[in-house]
Amino acid sequence: MLQASCTYTRTATIDIGIDAGSLQAFATYLHTLGDYYSHKSCLDVLDSMGAPWGTHSATGIPECNYHPSKPDNDDAHGREFGSDPDSQRTDAAIQHVYGELTARSLQREGQYWPLSLSAPLSTISGTLTLSDTLGTFVHDWNYDQPGERRRWAAEIARAVLEVREPIQRLHLPLLLHDFTLAPAGRKTH
């Protein structure tokens, strides 16, 4: 399709049945935010070629080389883990997604204070911070080692549960006073 002599695109609104501002909408946003980092290199190359849309299975373009039926450590998504320089975009995605999670937690449904990325997780190690553990998740195992990353994610979750602190929200009742505002902002009783 990238070599087609004529292309046609159109904009369409798709109703996915998720209310704006809902937790489901936020989760969809977080997925999209992660995809931004995951697909950015590919889309940048395709944009520079004048391609009308992105595709992750473009052959001959390393940034877009991904075939879902045959993933491996050297394809566009495989390089997002391990020691490959492309794994730095995974670090950037984690930082951005965590910042959004933290903001939403403080402004909305959060029941626990978000941990600082520099918070030590002493049940894993006295010196590892949350940021360190996330770096380990990304860089210590290749793409084809998901079991190791799942095990590590479970360790991080256990460590976070040990140190989290509940948010104590104070809800003050609205105090009503028997007065009205007169024109020009003067109080009258």
C-alpha positions as CSV (number, residue, x, y, z in Angstrom):
1,M,0.0,0.0,0.0
2,L,2.9,2.4,0.6
3,Q,3.8,2.2,-3.1
4,A,0.2,2.8,-4.3
5,S,0.0,5.5,-7.0
6,C,-3.1,7.0,-5.5
7,T,-4.2,7.1,-1.9
8,Y,-7.5,8.1,-0.3
9,T,-7.9,8.9,3.4
10,R,-10.9,10.3,5.3
11,T,-11.6,11.3,8.9
12,A,-14.3,9.5,10.8
13,T,-15.6,9.7,14.3
14,I,-15.8,6.3,16.0
15,D,-17.9,6.0,19.1
16,I,-16.3,3.3,21.3
17,G,-18.9,3.6,24.1
18,I,-16.6,5.0,26.8
19,D,-17.5,8.1,28.7
20,A,-15.1,11.0,28.5
21,G,-13.2,11.4,31.8
22,S,-14.1,7.9,33.0
23,L,-11.5,5.5,34.3
24,Q,-11.9,3.4,31.1
25,A,-11.2,6.5,29.0
26,F,-8.1,7.2,31.1
27,A,-6.9,3.6,30.6
28,T,-7.4,4.0,26.9
29,Y,-5.4,7.2,27.0
30,L,-2.6,5.5,28.9
31,H,-2.4,2.8,26.2
32,T,-2.3,5.4,23.5
33,L,0.4,7.3,25.3
34,G,2.5,4.1,25.6
35,D,1.9,3.5,21.9
36,Y,3.1,7.0,21.1
37,Y,6.6,6.1,22.4
38,S,6.5,2.5,21.0
39,H,5.6,3.6,17.4
40,K,7.2,7.0,17.2
41,S,10.4,6.0,15.4
42,C,8.4,4.1,12.8
43,L,6.0,6.9,12.2
44,D,8.8,9.5,12.0
45,V,10.5,7.5,9.2
46,L,7.2,6.9,7.4
47,D,6.4,10.7,7.7
48,S,9.8,11.6,6.3
49,M,9.0,9.3,3.3
50,G,5.6,11.0,2.8
51,A,3.7,7.8,3.6
52,P,-0.1,8.6,4.1
53,W,-0.4,6.3,7.1
54,G,1.7,4.2,9.4
55,T,2.2,0.4,9.2
56,H,4.4,-1.6,11.5
57,S,5.1,-4.3,8.9
58,A,6.9,-2.2,6.4
59,T,9.7,-4.4,5.1
60,G,13.1,-2.8,4.6
61,I,12.5,-0.2,7.3
62,P,14.1,-1.3,10.6
63,E,12.1,1.2,12.7
64,C,8.9,-0.4,11.4
65,N,10.0,-4.1,11.2
66,Y,7.5,-6.0,13.2
67,H,5.5,-9.0,12.3
68,P,3.0,-10.1,15.0
69,S,3.1,-13.7,13.9
70,K,6.9,-13.9,14.3
71,P,8.1,-11.4,16.9
72,D,11.7,-11.5,18.0
73,N,14.3,-9.6,20.0
74,D,15.6,-7.7,16.9
75,D,12.3,-6.3,15.6
76,A,10.9,-2.9,16.4
77,H,9.2,-4.0,19.6
78,G,11.9,-6.5,20.6
79,R,14.4,-3.7,20.7
80,E,12.3,-1.9,23.3
81,F,13.8,-4.2,26.0
82,G,17.3,-5.3,27.0
83,S,20.4,-3.3,26.2
84,D,19.4,-1.9,22.8
85,P,19.4,1.9,22.6
86,D,15.8,1.7,21.5
87,S,14.9,0.6,25.0
88,Q,15.4,4.2,26.1
89,R,12.1,5.0,24.6
90,T,10.5,2.4,26.9
91,D,12.1,4.3,29.9
92,A,10.6,7.6,28.5
93,A,7.2,6.0,28.1
94,I,7.3,4.6,31.7
95,Q,8.2,8.1,33.1
96,H,5.4,9.8,31.1
97,V,2.7,7.1,32.0
98,Y,3.7,7.1,35.6
99,G,3.4,10.9,35.7
100,E,-0.1,10.7,34.3
101,L,-1.0,7.9,36.8
102,T,0.3,10.1,39.7
103,A,-1.6,13.1,38.6
104,R,-4.9,11.2,38.1
105,S,-4.4,9.5,41.5
106,L,-4.0,12.8,43.3
107,Q,-6.9,14.5,41.4
108,R,-9.4,11.7,41.3
109,E,-9.8,8.2,42.5
110,G,-6.5,7.6,44.2
111,Q,-6.7,6.0,47.6
112,Y,-2.9,5.9,48.2
113,W,-0.2,8.5,47.9
114,P,1.8,7.9,44.7
115,L,5.3,6.9,45.4
116,S,8.1,9.1,44.2
117,L,10.3,7.4,41.6
118,S,13.2,7.9,44.1
119,A,11.4,6.1,46.9
120,P,13.4,3.1,48.2
121,L,11.7,-0.3,47.9
122,S,13.4,-1.9,50.9
123,T,11.7,-5.3,50.6
124,I,13.5,-5.8,47.3
125,S,16.8,-4.2,48.3
126,G,17.7,-1.5,50.7
127,T,19.2,0.6,47.9
128,L,16.8,0.0,44.9
129,T,14.4,2.9,44.2
130,L,11.1,2.5,42.3
131,S,13.0,4.0,39.3
132,D,15.8,1.5,39.7
133,T,13.3,-1.4,39.7
134,L,11.6,-0.1,36.6
135,G,14.9,0.2,34.9
136,T,15.6,-3.4,35.8
137,F,12.3,-4.4,34.3
138,V,13.2,-2.8,31.0
139,H,16.9,-3.5,30.6
140,D,17.7,-6.8,32.4
141,W,15.7,-9.1,30.1
142,N,15.2,-9.2,26.4
143,Y,11.8,-9.2,24.7
144,D,11.7,-13.0,24.6
145,Q,11.9,-13.2,28.4
146,P,8.4,-12.1,29.5
147,G,8.3,-14.6,32.3
148,E,11.3,-12.9,34.0
149,R,9.6,-9.5,33.6
150,R,6.3,-10.8,35.0
151,R,8.1,-12.2,38.0
152,W,10.0,-8.9,38.5
153,A,6.7,-6.9,38.2
154,A,5.2,-9.1,40.9
155,E,8.2,-8.3,43.1
156,I,7.7,-4.5,42.5
157,A,4.0,-4.8,43.3
158,R,4.7,-6.6,46.6
159,A,7.3,-4.0,47.5
160,V,5.0,-1.1,46.7
161,L,2.2,-2.6,48.8
162,E,4.6,-2.7,51.7
163,V,5.3,1.0,51.7
164,R,2.2,2.7,50.3
165,E,0.3,5.1,52.5
166,P,-3.4,5.9,52.3
167,I,-4.5,9.3,51.3
168,Q,-6.6,10.9,54.1
169,R,-9.0,13.2,52.3
170,L,-10.9,15.7,54.4
171,H,-14.4,16.4,53.2
172,L,-15.8,19.4,54.9
173,P,-19.6,19.9,54.8
174,L,-20.7,23.0,53.0
175,L,-21.6,25.6,55.5
176,L,-24.7,27.5,54.6
177,H,-25.3,31.0,55.9
178,D,-28.6,32.8,55.6
179,F,-27.7,35.7,53.3
180,T,-28.2,36.8,49.8
181,L,-26.1,38.9,47.5
182,A,-27.6,42.2,46.6
183,P,-26.8,43.9,43.3
184,A,-23.3,45.3,43.2
185,G,-22.1,42.6,45.5
186,R,-23.3,43.9,48.8
187,K,-24.4,41.3,51.4
188,T,-27.8,41.6,52.9
189,H,-29.4,39.5,55.6
